[in-house]
Amino acid sequence: MRVLLDECLPRRLKRELVGHHARTVPEMGWAGKTNGELLAFAAVDFDVFATSDRNLSHQQNLPAFNIAVIVLVAKSNSMNDLRPLVPRVLEVLKTLAPRTVVFVTA
């Protein structure tokens, strides 16, 4: 899967997504874009958008974008708090369908 990591997630997280092509929002030159713009851009080049923004599904009409969304729910956005979620994220990526939202918790 082609995964785009939101700028609120640490860049190092992409190394944990073994077997998937992961990039970050800043790497794509999309830092500072609004969520709607970001999702529209991401839907062209990516299968999945990963974020820790729990409000994204309330702020955007996510089924309108041809991309799946994974929301990482952790105590903080530090690698120490996010790393335990990686095995579940890798499992979810195996079957994730476009226009779906999955919340991954510890």
MOPAC internal coordinates of N, CA, C and O (Angstrom, degrees):
PM7 1SCF
backbone

  N    0.0000 0     0.00 0     0.00 0    0    0    0
  C    1.4504 1     0.00 0     0.00 0    1    0    0
  C    1.5279 1   109.74 1     0.00 0    2    1    0
  O    1.2310 1   121.26 1   -30.04 1    3    2    1
  N    1.2895 1   115.20 1   149.96 1    3    2    1
  C    1.4629 1   122.27 1   174.31 1    5    3    2
  C    1.5224 1   107.42 1   -97.04 1    6    5    3
  O    1.2310 1   121.36 1   -64.67 1    7    6    5
  N    1.3327 1   115.01 1   115.33 1    7    6    5
  C    1.4638 1   121.51 1  -172.72 1    9    7    6
  C    1.5223 1   110.21 1  -115.13 1   10    9    7
  O    1.2310 1   121.02 1   -49.67 1   11   10    9
  N    1.3291 1   115.66 1   130.33 1   11   10    9
  C    1.4560 1   121.29 1   174.68 1   13   11   10
  C    1.5238 1   108.14 1  -106.00 1   14   13   11
  O    1.2310 1   120.62 1   -55.37 1   15   14   13
  N    1.3329 1   116.41 1   124.63 1   15   14   13
  C    1.4588 1   122.09 1   178.43 1   17   15   14
  C    1.5194 1   109.73 1   -93.69 1   18   17   15
  O    1.2310 1   120.79 1   -53.32 1   19   18   17
  N    1.3040 1   116.10 1   126.68 1   19   18   17
  C    1.4638 1   122.64 1   178.18 1   21   19   18
  C    1.5265 1   109.78 1   -60.30 1   22   21   19
  O    1.2310 1   120.55 1   -24.31 1   23   22   21
  N    1.3261 1   116.55 1   155.69 1   23   22   21
  C    1.4633 1   119.35 1  -178.11 1   25   23   22
  C    1.5186 1   112.84 1   -69.55 1   26   25   23
  O    1.2310 1   119.37 1   168.76 1   27   26   25
  N    1.3248 1   118.81 1   -11.24 1   27   26   25
  C    1.4623 1   121.16 1   176.36 1   29   27   26
  C    1.5322 1   111.99 1   -81.00 1   30   29   27
  O    1.2310 1   120.01 1   172.40 1   31   30   29
  N    1.3248 1   117.59 1    -7.60 1   31   30   29
  C    1.4667 1   121.88 1   178.10 1   33   31   30
  C    1.5271 1   110.37 1  -100.21 1   34   33   31
  O    1.2310 1   120.08 1   -31.68 1   35   34   33
  N    1.3268 1   117.45 1   148.32 1   35   34   33
  C    1.4688 1   119.29 1   179.03 1   37   35   34
  C    1.5326 1   111.68 1   -66.64 1   38   37   35
  O    1.2310 1   120.89 1   -40.07 1   39   38   37
  N    1.3186 1   115.90 1   139.93 1   39   38   37
  C    1.4715 1   120.96 1   179.54 1   41   39   38
  C    1.5164 1   112.53 1   -58.13 1   42   41   39
  O    1.2310 1   120.76 1   146.18 1   43   42   41
  N    1.3258 1   116.15 1   -33.82 1   43   42   41
  C    1.4674 1   120.22 1  -178.05 1   45   43   42
  C    1.5377 1   112.60 1   -62.82 1   46   45   43
  O    1.2310 1   120.03 1   161.70 1   47   46   45
  N    1.3192 1   117.55 1   -18.30 1   47   46   45
  C    1.4595 1   120.91 1  -179.59 1   49   47   46
  C    1.5286 1   111.68 1   -61.49 1   50   49   47
  O    1.2310 1   120.46 1   150.37 1   51   50   49
  N    1.3118 1   116.72 1   -29.63 1   51   50   49
  C    1.4702 1   118.96 1  -177.91 1   53   51   50
  C    1.5284 1   112.27 1   -63.38 1   54   53   51
  O    1.2310 1   120.35 1   150.66 1   55   54   53
  N    1.3370 1   116.94 1   -29.34 1   55   54   53
  C    1.4709 1   120.05 1   177.79 1   57   55   54
  C    1.5205 1   112.22 1   -67.58 1   58   57   55
  O    1.2310 1   120.41 1   157.65 1   59   58   57
  N    1.3126 1   116.82 1   -22.35 1   59   58   57
  C    1.4614 1   122.03 1  -179.58 1   61   59   58
  C    1.5326 1   111.79 1   -78.95 1   62   61   59
  O    1.2310 1   120.16 1   163.10 1   63   62   61
  N    1.3117 1   117.29 1   -16.90 1   63   62   61
  C    1.4644 1   121.40 1  -175.89 1   65   63   62
  C    1.5261 1   110.28 1   -89.55 1   66   65   63
  O    1.2310 1   121.20 1  -118.91 1   67   66   65
  N    1.3036 1   115.31 1    61.09 1   67   66   65
  C    1.4625 1   123.29 1  -176.40 1   69   67   66
  C    1.5291 1   110.27 1   -59.74 1   70   69   67
  O    1.2310 1   121.40 1   -46.64 1   71   70   69
  N    1.3203 1   114.92 1   133.36 1   71   70   69
  C    1.4570 1   120.27 1   178.87 1   73   71   70
  C    1.5181 1   113.66 1    90.08 1   74   73   71
  O    1.2310 1   120.57 1  -178.95 1   75   74   73
  N    1.3220 1   116.51 1     1.05 1   75   74   73
  C    1.4573 1   121.08 1  -179.60 1   77   75   74
  C    1.5265 1   108.81 1  -127.95 1   78   77   75
  O    1.2310 1   121.21 1   -26.69 1   79   78   77
  N    1.3124 1   115.30 1   153.31 1   79   78   77
  C    1.4688 1   120.84 1   177.96 1   81   79   78
  C    1.5276 1   107.56 1   -92.11 1   82   81   79
  O    1.2310 1   120.24 1   -74.82 1   83   82   81
  N    1.3197 1   117.14 1   105.18 1   83   82   81
  C    1.4613 1   121.22 1  -177.09 1   85   83   82
  C    1.5214 1   110.82 1  -112.63 1   86   85   83
  O    1.2310 1   121.48 1   -41.22 1   87   86   85
  N    1.3187 1   114.78 1   138.78 1   87   86   85
  C    1.4705 1   122.49 1   175.48 1   89   87   86
  C    1.5163 1   107.21 1  -134.10 1   90   89   87
  O    1.2310 1   120.92 1   -15.52 1   91   90   89
  N    1.3162 1   115.84 1   164.48 1   91   90   89
  C    1.4583 1   120.87 1   178.30 1   93   91   90
  C    1.5264 1   109.47 1  -108.10 1   94   93   91
  O    1.2310 1   121.54 1   -21.74 1   95   94   93
  N    1.3223 1   114.65 1   158.26 1   95   94   93
  C    1.4614 1   119.98 1   177.50 1   97   95   94
  C    1.5317 1   111.03 1   -56.56 1   98   97   95
  O    1.2310 1   119.10 1   133.12 1   99   98   97
  N    1.3530 1   119.31 1   -46.88 1   99   98   97
  C    1.4727 1   118.09 1   178.16 1  101   99   98
  C    1.5342 1   113.44 1   -61.49 1  102  101   99
  O    1.2310 1   120.09 1   142.68 1  103  102  101
  N    1.3271 1   117.43 1   -37.32 1  103  102  101
  C    1.4730 1   119.78 1   178.21 1  105  103  102
  C    1.5262 1   111.40 1   -59.95 1  106  105  103
  O    1.2310 1   120.86 1   146.61 1  107  106  105
  N    1.3149 1   115.96 1   -33.39 1  107  106  105
  C    1.4603 1   120.35 1  -179.10 1  109  107  106
  C    1.5315 1   111.85 1   -82.11 1  110  109  107
  O    1.2310 1   120.19 1   173.03 1  111  110  109
  N    1.3361 1   117.24 1    -6.97 1  111  110  109
  C    1.4525 1   120.40 1  -178.55 1  113  111  110
  C    1.5179 1   113.00 1    80.83 1  114  113  111
  O    1.2310 1   120.22 1  -159.06 1  115  114  113
  N    1.3240 1   117.18 1    20.94 1  115  114  113
  C    1.4599 1   121.89 1  -175.49 1  117  115  114
  C    1.5235 1   113.24 1  -108.13 1  118  117  115
  O    1.2310 1   119.51 1  -167.91 1  119  118  117
  N    1.3094 1   118.55 1    12.09 1  119  118  117
  C    1.4694 1   121.05 1   179.35 1  121  119  118
  C    1.5246 1   109.42 1   -58.75 1  122  121  119
  O    1.2310 1   120.81 1   -39.93 1  123  122  121
  N    1.3118 1   116.05 1   140.07 1  123  122  121
  C    1.4560 1   120.79 1   177.90 1  125  123  122
  C    1.5134 1   114.95 1    85.38 1  126  125  123
  O    1.2310 1   119.38 1   175.53 1  127  126  125
  N    1.3198 1   118.79 1    -4.47 1  127  126  125
  C    1.4646 1   121.19 1   178.12 1  129  127  126
  C    1.5277 1   109.43 1   -70.73 1  130  129  127
  O    1.2310 1   120.39 1   -28.46 1  131  130  129
  N    1.3136 1   116.86 1   151.54 1  131  130  129
  C    1.4600 1   119.99 1   174.50 1  133  131  130
  C    1.5348 1   108.12 1   -69.93 1  134  133  131
  O    1.2310 1   120.74 1   -18.95 1  135  134  133
  N    1.3250 1   116.20 1   161.05 1  135  134  133
  C    1.4673 1   119.12 1  -178.26 1  137  135  134
  C    1.5259 1   112.17 1   -59.03 1  138  137  135
  O    1.2310 1   120.16 1   139.87 1  139  138  137
  N    1.3248 1   117.31 1   -40.13 1  139  138  137
  C    1.4660 1   120.32 1   179.11 1  141  139  138
  C    1.5222 1   112.14 1   -63.09 1  142  141  139
  O    1.2310 1   120.55 1   134.46 1  143  142  141
  N    1.3197 1   116.56 1   -45.54 1  143  142  141
  C    1.4682 1   120.58 1   177.55 1  145  143  142
  C    1.5215 1   110.44 1   -62.45 1  146  145  143
  O    1.2310 1   121.31 1   135.08 1  147  146  145
  N    1.3110 1   115.09 1   -44.92 1  147  146  145
  C    1.4581 1   121.19 1  -177.61 1  149  147  146
  C    1.5255 1   111.09 1   -60.80 1  150  149  147
  O    1.2310 1   120.13 1   134.87 1  151  150  149
  N    1.3186 1   117.35 1   -45.13 1  151  150  149
  C    1.4645 1   120.47 1   179.47 1  153  151  150
  C    1.5291 1   111.40 1   -65.57 1  154  153  151
  O    1.2310 1   120.25 1   142.21 1  155  154  153
  N    1.3118 1   117.13 1   -37.79 1  155  154  153
  C    1.4706 1   120.50 1   178.09 1  157  155  154
  C    1.5270 1   110.79 1   -64.62 1  158  157  155
  O    1.2310 1   119.93 1   135.51 1  159  158  157
  N    1.3198 1   117.74 1   -44.49 1  159  158  157
  C    1.4684 1   120.97 1   176.79 1  161  159  158
  C    1.5220 1   110.61 1   -64.41 1  162  161  159
  O    1.2310 1   120.59 1   133.44 1  163  162  161
  N    1.3182 1   116.47 1   -46.56 1  163  162  161
  C    1.4635 1   121.37 1  -176.74 1  165  163  162
  C    1.5180 1   112.25 1   -61.83 1  166  165  163
  O    1.2310 1   120.04 1   143.02 1  167  166  165
  N    1.3185 1   117.53 1   -36.98 1  167  166  165
  C    1.4636 1   121.31 1  -177.18 1  169  167  166
  C    1.5258 1   112.40 1   -62.63 1  170  169  167
  O    1.2310 1   120.34 1   158.56 1  171  170  169
  N    1.3188 1   116.96 1   -21.44 1  171  170  169
  C    1.4634 1   120.87 1   179.76 1  173  171  170
  C    1.5290 1   111.43 1   -76.82 1  174  173  171
  O    1.2310 1   120.37 1   139.22 1  175  174  173
  N    1.3347 1   116.90 1   -40.78 1  175  174  173
  C    1.4634 1   121.06 1  -171.83 1  177  175  174
  C    1.5280 1   115.54 1  -111.96 1  178  177  175
  O    1.2310 1   119.91 1   172.87 1  179  178  177
  N    1.3277 1   117.78 1    -7.13 1  179  178  177
  C    1.4576 1   120.49 1  -173.37 1  181  179  178
  C    1.5305 1   111.78 1  -131.35 1  182  181  179
  O    1.2310 1   121.55 1   -22.99 1  183  182  181
  N    1.3305 1   114.64 1   157.01 1  183  182  181
  C    1.4668 1   121.38 1   176.39 1  185  183  182
  C    1.5243 1   111.37 1   -93.64 1  186  185  183
  O    1.2310 1   121.08 1   149.93 1  187  186  185
  N    1.3401 1   115.54 1   -30.07 1  187  186  185
  C    1.4543 1   121.38 1  -172.53 1  189  187  186
  C    1.5247 1   110.40 1  -138.41 1  190  189  187
  O    1.2310 1   121.30 1   -39.87 1  191  190  189
  N    1.3255 1   115.12 1   140.13 1  191  190  189
  C    1.4585 1   122.28 1   171.93 1  193  191  190
  C    1.5176 1   106.90 1  -113.54 1  194  193  191
  O    1.2310 1   120.19 1   -58.76 1  195  194  193
  N    1.3322 1   117.25 1   121.24 1  195  194  193
  C    1.4609 1   122.23 1   179.14 1  197  195  194
  C    1.5184 1   109.27 1  -105.76 1  198  197  195
  O    1.2310 1   120.94 1   -46.03 1  199  198  197
  N    1.3244 1   115.82 1   133.97 1  199  198  197
  C    1.4559 1   121.44 1  -177.29 1  201  199  198
  C    1.5201 1   109.71 1  -148.91 1  202  201  199
  O    1.2310 1   120.72 1   -10.68 1  203  202  201
  N    1.3139 1   116.23 1   169.32 1  203  202  201
  C    1.4565 1   120.43 1   170.67 1  205  203  202
  C    1.5297 1   109.51 1  -114.75 1  206  205  203
  O    1.2310 1   120.44 1  -171.88 1  207  206  205
  N    1.3171 1   116.77 1     8.12 1  207  206  205
  C    1.4679 1   122.94 1  -179.83 1  209  207  206
  C    1.5186 1   109.61 1   -77.69 1  210  209  207
  O    1.2310 1   120.73 1   -82.38 1  211  210  209
  N    1.3157 1   116.20 1    97.62 1  211  210  209
  C    1.4753 1   121.48 1  -177.21 1  213  211  210
  C    1.5222 1   112.58 1   -68.67 1  214  213  211
  O    1.2310 1   120.16 1   162.55 1  215  214  213
  N    1.3170 1   117.31 1   -17.45 1  215  214  213
  C    1.4609 1   120.80 1  -178.66 1  217  215  214
  C    1.5222 1   113.06 1   -89.94 1  218  217  215
  O    1.2310 1   120.10 1   174.05 1  219  218  217
  N    1.3094 1   117.42 1    -5.95 1  219  218  217
  C    1.4641 1   120.91 1  -175.54 1  221  219  218
  C    1.5286 1   111.93 1   -54.69 1  222  221  219
  O    1.2310 1   120.16 1   137.37 1  223  222  221
  N    1.3191 1   117.30 1   -42.63 1  223  222  221
  C    1.4713 1   120.14 1  -177.29 1  225  223  222
  C    1.5296 1   111.56 1   -68.79 1  226  225  223
  O    1.2310 1   119.78 1   159.79 1  227  226  225
  N    1.3344 1   118.02 1   -20.21 1  227  226  225
  C    1.4640 1   121.31 1   176.87 1  229  227  226
  C    1.5289 1   111.38 1   -89.10 1  230  229  227
  O    1.2310 1   120.49 1   156.68 1  231  230  229
  N    1.3212 1   116.68 1   -23.32 1  231  230  229
  C    1.4538 1   121.35 1  -176.51 1  233  231  230
  C    1.5265 1   112.95 1   -91.75 1  234  233  231
  O    1.2310 1   120.52 1   155.78 1  235  234  233
  N    1.3283 1   116.61 1   -24.22 1  235  234  233
  C    1.4665 1   121.16 1  -175.17 1  237  235  234
  C    1.5226 1   110.51 1  -127.54 1  238  237  235
  O    1.2310 1   120.53 1   -28.92 1  239  238  237
  N    1.3040 1   116.60 1   151.08 1  239  238  237
  C    1.4627 1   121.89 1   173.41 1  241  239  238
  C    1.5350 1   106.50 1   -86.38 1  242  241  239
  O    1.2310 1   120.60 1   -97.49 1  243  242  241
  N    1.3249 1   116.46 1    82.51 1  243  242  241
  C    1.4677 1   121.21 1  -171.26 1  245  243  242
  C    1.5272 1   114.13 1   -59.54 1  246  245  243
  O    1.2310 1   118.60 1   143.38 1  247  246  245
  N    1.3421 1   120.28 1   -36.62 1  247  246  245
  C    1.4723 1   118.01 1   177.48 1  249  247  246
  C    1.5280 1   114.07 1   -62.99 1  250  249  247
  O    1.2310 1   119.99 1   166.62 1  251  250  249
  N    1.3160 1   117.62 1   -13.38 1  251  250  249
  C    1.4639 1   120.72 1   178.05 1  253  251  250
  C    1.5252 1   111.78 1   -73.85 1  254  253  251
  O    1.2310 1   120.54 1   163.26 1  255  254  253
  N    1.3293 1   116.57 1   -16.74 1  255  254  253
  C    1.4584 1   121.12 1  -178.31 1  257  255  254
  C    1.5243 1   109.31 1  -105.31 1  258  257  255
  O    1.2310 1   120.16 1   -44.84 1  259  258  257
  N    1.3098 1   117.30 1   135.16 1  259  258  257
  C    1.4645 1   122.02 1  -178.47 1  261  259  258
  C    1.5286 1   110.35 1   -82.14 1  262  261  259
  O    1.2310 1   121.42 1  -117.55 1  263  262  261
  N    1.3271 1   114.89 1    62.45 1  263  262  261
  C    1.4555 1   121.16 1  -179.80 1  265  263  262
  C    1.5323 1   107.68 1  -153.78 1  266  265  263
  O    1.2310 1   120.60 1   -33.74 1  267  266  265
  N    1.3109 1   116.46 1   146.26 1  267  266  265
  C    1.4612 1   120.95 1   174.99 1  269  267  266
  C    1.5268 1   108.51 1   -87.65 1  270  269  267
  O    1.2310 1   120.71 1   -24.85 1  271  270  269
  N    1.3173 1   116.24 1   155.15 1  271  270  269
  C    1.4643 1   121.32 1  -179.62 1  273  271  270
  C    1.5225 1   108.91 1  -127.15 1  274  273  271
  O    1.2310 1   121.03 1   -48.48 1  275  274  273
  N    1.3228 1   115.64 1   131.52 1  275  274  273
  C    1.4582 1   122.10 1   172.08 1  277  275  274
  C    1.5189 1   107.13 1  -113.06 1  278  277  275
  O    1.2310 1   120.96 1   -55.03 1  279  278  277
  N    1.3329 1   115.77 1   124.97 1  279  278  277
  C    1.4663 1   121.17 1   177.37 1  281  279  278
  C    1.5248 1   107.26 1  -106.25 1  282  281  279
  O    1.2310 1   121.09 1   -62.51 1  283  282  281
  N    1.3240 1   115.52 1   117.49 1  283  282  281
  C    1.4625 1   121.27 1   179.17 1  285  283  282
  C    1.5235 1   108.68 1   -87.63 1  286  285  283
  O    1.2310 1   120.75 1   -59.83 1  287  286  285
  N    1.3193 1   116.18 1   120.17 1  287  286  285
  C    1.4572 1   121.68 1  -177.52 1  289  287  286
  C    1.5245 1   108.39 1  -108.11 1  290  289  287
  O    1.2310 1   120.89 1   -72.96 1  291  290  289
  N    1.3239 1   115.90 1   107.04 1  291  290  289
  C    1.4614 1   122.16 1  -178.47 1  293  291  290
  C    1.5231 1   108.67 1  -139.94 1  294  293  291
  O    1.2310 1   121.32 1   -10.12 1  295  294  293
  N    1.3260 1   115.08 1   169.88 1  295  294  293
  C    1.4655 1   121.27 1  -179.79 1  297  295  294
  C    1.5304 1   111.01 1   -60.94 1  298  297  295
  O    1.2310 1   120.59 1   143.39 1  299  298  297
  N    1.3303 1   116.48 1   -36.61 1  299  298  297
  C    1.4619 1   121.44 1   178.31 1  301  299  298
  C    1.5271 1   108.46 1  -150.85 1  302  301  299
  O    1.2310 1   120.74 1     0.48 1  303  302  301
  N    1.3136 1   116.18 1  -179.52 1  303  302  301
  C    1.4653 1   121.39 1   177.98 1  305  303  302
  C    1.5215 1   112.34 1   -94.74 1  306  305  303
  O    1.2310 1   120.16 1  -163.03 1  307  306  305
  N    1.3110 1   117.29 1    16.97 1  307  306  305
  C    1.4660 1   119.78 1   178.63 1  309  307  306
  C    1.5285 1   109.55 1   -77.61 1  310  309  307
  O    1.2310 1   120.91 1   -25.93 1  311  310  309
  N    1.3207 1   115.86 1   154.07 1  311  310  309
  C    1.4699 1   120.35 1   178.59 1  313  311  310
  C    1.5231 1   111.03 1   -58.88 1  314  313  311
  O    1.2310 1   120.01 1   143.30 1  315  314  313
  N    1.3337 1   117.59 1   -36.70 1  315  314  313
  C    1.4632 1   120.46 1  -179.81 1  317  315  314
  C    1.5224 1   111.84 1   -61.10 1  318  317  315
  O    1.2310 1   120.06 1   143.96 1  319  318  317
  N    1.3163 1   117.49 1   -36.04 1  319  318  317
  C    1.4630 1   120.96 1   179.33 1  321  319  318
  C    1.5212 1   112.94 1   -84.13 1  322  321  319
  O    1.2310 1   120.05 1   151.24 1  323  322  321
  N    1.3272 1   117.52 1   -28.76 1  323  322  321
  C    1.4633 1   121.25 1  -178.19 1  325  323  322
  C    1.5261 1   112.91 1   -85.64 1  326  325  323
  O    1.2310 1   119.80 1   147.76 1  327  326  325
  N    1.3150 1   117.99 1   -32.24 1  327  326  325
  C    1.4709 1   121.15 1  -176.10 1  329  327  326
  C    1.5321 1   113.31 1   -53.88 1  330  329  327
  O    1.2310 1   118.47 1   139.74 1  331  330  329
  N    1.3432 1   120.53 1   -40.26 1  331  330  329
  C    1.4701 1   119.68 1   178.64 1  333  331  330
  C    1.5365 1   113.78 1   -62.47 1  334  333  331
  O    1.2310 1   120.15 1   161.36 1  335  334  333
  N    1.3264 1   117.32 1   -18.64 1  335  334  333
  C    1.4644 1   120.85 1   179.31 1  337  335  334
  C    1.5247 1   112.81 1   -83.03 1  338  337  335
  O    1.2310 1   120.11 1   163.05 1  339  338  337
  N    1.3124 1   117.40 1   -16.95 1  339  338  337
  C    1.4695 1   121.76 1  -173.08 1  341  339  338
  C    1.5297 1   112.90 1   -57.99 1  342  341  339
  O    1.2310 1   118.09 1   134.37 1  343  342  341
  N    1.3348 1   121.25 1   -45.63 1  343  342  341
  C    1.4737 1   118.59 1   179.13 1  345  343  342
  C    1.5287 1   112.82 1   -57.23 1  346  345  343
  O    1.2310 1   120.25 1   140.36 1  347  346  345
  N    1.3268 1   117.14 1   -39.64 1  347  346  345
  C    1.4655 1   120.21 1   178.75 1  349  347  346
  C    1.5341 1   110.38 1   -69.71 1  350  349  347
  O    1.2310 1   120.16 1   141.17 1  351  350  349
  N    1.3198 1   117.30 1   -38.83 1  351  350  349
  C    1.4709 1   120.38 1   177.18 1  353  351  350
  C    1.5252 1   109.74 1   -60.24 1  354  353  351
  O    1.2310 1   120.12 1   135.17 1  355  354  353
  N    1.3179 1   117.37 1   -44.83 1  355  354  353
  C    1.4651 1   120.88 1   179.61 1  357  355  354
  C    1.5299 1   111.26 1   -62.17 1  358  357  355
  O    1.2310 1   119.93 1   143.70 1  359  358  357
  N    1.3133 1   117.75 1   -36.30 1  359  358  357
  C    1.4700 1   121.22 1   176.51 1  361  359  358
  C    1.5231 1   110.57 1   -66.72 1  362  361  359
  O    1.2310 1   120.56 1   134.04 1  363  362  361
  N    1.3164 1   116.53 1   -45.96 1  363  362  361
  C    1.4626 1   122.04 1  -179.36 1  365  363  362
  C    1.5251 1   110.64 1   -61.44 1  366  365  363
  O    1.2310 1   120.12 1   140.52 1  367  366  365
  N    1.3217 1   117.37 1   -39.48 1  367  366  365
  C    1.4642 1   120.84 1  -178.45 1  369  367  366
  C    1.5245 1   112.85 1   -61.40 1  370  369  367
  O    1.2310 1   120.11 1   155.50 1  371  370  369
  N    1.3146 1   117.40 1   -24.50 1  371  370  369
  C    1.4729 1   120.91 1  -179.32 1  373  371  370
  C    1.5226 1   112.38 1   -66.20 1  374  373  371
  O    1.2310 1   119.89 1   150.56 1  375  374  373
  N    1.3271 1   117.81 1   -29.44 1  375  374  373
  C    1.4600 1   120.29 1  -172.87 1  377  375  374
  C    1.5268 1   113.91 1  -127.89 1  378  377  375
  O    1.2310 1   120.14 1  -172.24 1  379  378  377
  N    1.2958 1   117.35 1     7.76 1  379  378  377
  C    1.4615 1   121.40 1  -175.30 1  381  379  378
  C    1.5200 1   111.27 1   -68.15 1  382  381  379
  O    1.2310 1   121.08 1   -48.55 1  383  382  381
  N    1.3214 1   115.53 1   131.45 1  383  382  381
  C    1.4672 1   121.55 1  -179.72 1  385  383  382
  C    1.5287 1   109.94 1  -105.10 1  386  385  383
  O    1.2310 1   120.25 1   -27.61 1  387  386  385
  N    1.3328 1   117.12 1   152.39 1  387  386  385
  C    1.4637 1   120.45 1   177.34 1  389  387  386
  C    1.5349 1   110.81 1   -57.86 1  390  389  387
  O    1.2310 1   121.03 1   -27.26 1  391  390  389
  N    1.3210 1   115.64 1   152.74 1  391  390  389
  C    1.4640 1   123.93 1   176.11 1  393  391  390
  C    1.5316 1   113.28 1    66.66 1  394  393  391
  O    1.2310 1   120.39 1  -157.96 1  395  394  393
  N    1.3292 1   116.85 1    22.04 1  395  394  393
  C    1.4563 1   120.54 1   176.17 1  397  395  394
  C    1.5203 1   109.61 1  -115.78 1  398  397  395
  O    1.2310 1   120.87 1   -23.08 1  399  398  397
  N    1.3267 1   115.95 1   156.92 1  399  398  397
  C    1.4557 1   122.77 1   177.77 1  401  399  398
  C    1.5147 1   107.41 1  -124.70 1  402  401  399
  O    1.2310 1   120.63 1   -50.92 1  403  402  401
  N    1.3395 1   116.41 1   129.08 1  403  402  401
  C    1.4592 1   121.78 1   177.85 1  405  403  402
  C    1.5115 1   108.56 1  -125.46 1  406  405  403
  O    1.2310 1   120.87 1   -50.44 1  407  406  405
  N    1.3247 1   115.95 1   129.56 1  407  406  405
  C    1.4644 1   121.52 1   174.77 1  409  407  406
  C    1.5302 1   107.47 1   -96.39 1  410  409  407
  O    1.2310 1   120.30 1   -55.78 1  411  410  409
  N    1.3154 1   117.04 1   124.22 1  411  410  409
  C    1.4590 1   122.09 1   179.88 1  413  411  410
  C    1.5216 1   107.99 1  -108.62 1  414  413  411
  O    1.2310 1   121.67 1   -59.46 1  415  414  413
  N    1.3422 1   114.42 1   120.54 1  415  414  413
  C    1.4603 1   120.91 1  -179.98 1  417  415  414
  C    1.5202 1   110.27 1  -121.81 1  418  417  415
  O    1.2310 1   121.07 1   -13.94 1  419  418  417
  N    1.3074 1   115.56 1   166.06 1  419  418  417
  C    1.4752 1   120.42 1   179.84 1  421  419  418
  C    1.5170 1   110.65 1   -72.75 1  422  421  419
  O    1.2310 1   120.10 1   180.00 1  423  422  421

